[in-house]
């Protein structure tokens, strides 16, 4: 099993950058505070990842400084130079259930071209920002299927994320409408409450990659919840990448990712996890 991480977990390391053209409507896709201290450039991140023992990456679309072909080629080359696999390109804006969904679908298509240029194995697109109805769930799945069919160079996956997929039933409805051409990224931290473990268990057999998020509070990680969520995946025989997600209050991202990794390797036998 690879040692994987998302660039969202290293947002502070990257200087809290959000690209100026990353929103579907123009401008920045996330309203986040500007950097307080200088961060490293994305082109320098692969070397840092390798130095910290990582070999697999999930990359947020808004962390790209440019969509220029030369820049994308440079990012791809830097990843290759340091032995970093780009497992999933995360397209974090847009809404396939918006009133102008055709415009959003076209925007996603542009970013799928970026994912292909980067050599990403997968690209994640959320199912939508509306409350789920049978009609909207089906429409979202159909749009995802259309995007996947028109961009065969990258595997499109969706996620149990945002308003459209609040439970396992809604996720499965989207996947059923999308068909085999669309896969699932399972996130362990997007759902809360006692029902989350049952819902995760329903989805785990369908998942091919994962956001392994451990919630962190002022006094440290919620290790019990993280272990229980990981145990759900292990019981289902999950063998895909487990990209660590950290966005807790402590600014030392690398150290807290190490704490997450320790918990993860305590659940998934150390001998099956590459260091």
N, C-alpha and C positions, 0 to 999 in steps of 0.2 A: 504493500500500500504506500502510495507516495506521501511525502510531507508537503501539504498544500496550504495556501493562505490566499486571502482576498486582499486586493489593494485597499478595500474599505477599512481593513484592520490596520493599515499603515497610512491612513489619511493624514495624520499629523506628521509622520515621517516625510510624507510627500508635500508638506507645507500647506495642507488644507486646500489644495488647488481644486477648483471646479472650472472646467473649460468654459470659455465665454460663449461658445456656440453649441452647447450640449443639450439645450432645451428644445422640445418639439415646437415650441412657439418662439424660439429665438432667445438668446441670452443664456444665462447659467441655469442648469437643470436643478440645482439644489441651492436653497437660500441658507448658506452656511457662513459662519463668520470668517473673515479673511485671516490669513496666517499671522501669527504673532511673532514667529521666528522663521528663519529661512529653512526650507526643506530641501530634500534632494530631488533632482530631476528624475522623471520616470525612466529615462534612458540609463540612469545609474542604479536603478532598483535591482535589475537582475543580478548584478555583482553582489549587492547586499543580501539578496535572497540566498544565493549560493553560499555566502559566508556564514549565514545563520542556519544552514542545513536544509533549505527548502529546494524542491525541484519541480513544483507544480504551482500554477497561479490562476486565480480568477481575477480578471481585470475589469474595473468599472469604466464605463465608456467616458465618463466625465473627467477621468484622469489623463486622457490623451490631450496633449498640448495642441495637436493639429490633426487634421485628416488628410493633409498633403501626402501624396504617394511616397515621397522620399522619406518623410518622417515615419510613416507606418513601416516602411522597409527597414529603417534604422531600429525601431522597436523590435521588430521580428528578429533582426540580426543579433541584437543584444541578448534577447532571450535565448536564442540558439547558442550563442557564444558561451553562455554560462550554464547551459544544460537545463533550462527552465521550460517546461511544457506549459503552453497556454491552454488549459483545460476548458475554461469558459470565459467568454466575453459577456459582461453584464450590462445590458442596455436598461438604464435605470429611470428612464422617463417615458412619456407616451401613455396612451390609453386606447386599447382596442375596442372599448365600449363607449367611447365619446360620441357625441352627436355627429361630429365630423370624422368618424372612424377611418374613412378612406384616406384622409390626409395623414393620420397617424400611421396607418399601415404602410403608406408610401415612405414615411420617415423611417420606420423600422427597416424597410428594405434598404435604404441608404446605409444604415448602420450595419446591416448584415454584410454588405459589401466590404465595410471596414473590417469586420470579423474575419472574412475570408482573406483579406489582404494581410492580416496579422498572422494567419495560420492557426486561428483558434479551432479547437476541436468542436466546441459547442458555443452557442449564443443563447443567453436567457432573455426571454421577453415575458413580462407579466401579463396575466390574463385580462386585467382591466381594473378600473377604479370605481365601477358601479356596484350597487348591491346586486347579488346574484338573482337572476330569474332564469327559468328554463330557456327562454328565447335568447337572452344575452349570453348565457353559458355556451349555448350551441354556436352562436355567432362568433364568439371569441375563439372557440376551437377551430371553426372553419377558417377564420383569418390566419390563425397560427399555421394551419395546414397549408394554406396558400403561400405564406411567406417561406415555409420550409421547402415547398416544391419548387419555388422560384430561385432558391439559393442552395443548391445541392452541395456546395463546397463546405458547408458548416451545418452541424446538427442543431436544430432549433429545440430548445427545452423551455418549459415554463416552470413556475414555482408556486408553492403554497404561500402566497404573498399578496398583500393589498386587499382591497374591499371585495373583489370578485371571488376570492377563494378563501372564505373564513373557516372552512372545515374540509374534511376528506371528501365528502359527497360532492361538493362543488368542484374540487380539483379533478375528481374522476369524471365528472360530467364534461369538463373542458377536454380532458385527454380522450375520452370516448368520441367526442365530436371531431377532434383533430386527427385521430387515427395514428397508425404506427410511425408516421413521419415526424412526430413531435414527441419528445421525451420529457422527463421530470427531473428537476433539481429540487431536492427536499431540504428545507431549512428547519433546523431544530429549535430556533429561537423566535420565529415569527408568531407562533401561537402560544398562548398562556392558559393557565387553569388546568384542573385535573383531567379534563377530557382530551387534552393535547396528546397524551401518550397513546390513547386508543386511536385517535386520528392519524398520528404518525405511523402506528403499526399497520393501518390500512394502506397507507401510501408507500411504506418502505419497500415492498416487493417491486414497485414500479420505478423506483428511483435509480438513476445512473450516476449522479454526482450529488454533492451535499455541501451545504453551508453549516458547518459544525460550530454553532454559536453557543458560547457560555455567557450567561448574564453575570456581570460584575457589579457589586455594590460597593459602598464605601469601605466595608470591612473585608472585601475579597470576593472570590468567585462563588457562584451558586453551584457548587460541585455536585450536590445531590441531584439537582435537576438535570445537569449536563450528563452525568453518568447514566441516569435513567433513560434519557433520550438516546444516548449512544447504544445502550443495551437493546433498545427497540431495533435499531439498525442491525446490530450484530445478530440478533435472533432471526432477522429476515435474510441473513446471508449477504448483506450489502458488502460489495468489494470495490466500490468506486472511490474516487478522491473525496477526502474529508477536508474541505477548505476551512481553516480556522477563521472565525469571525470574532474580532475584539473591538468594542467601542466603549469600554468602561471609562471611569473617571480618571484613572491613573494615566499620565501621559507617556509612560514607558511602555510603548506598544510591544517591542520585542520581548521584554521580560514577561509581560502578561500572556503573550502568545506561548511562551515556554511553559507557563503554568497550565494553560489549556492543553498543550501537547502532552504534558505529564498525565493529566487526567484521561485524555484520549487513549494513550498507550497503556494505561491501567485497565481499560476496558477491552480494547483490541490488543491481543497478545503482542508483546514487544517483538517477538521473533517474526511476526507477520507485517511489521511496520518498518519501513526503511528510515534510517536516521538521517 
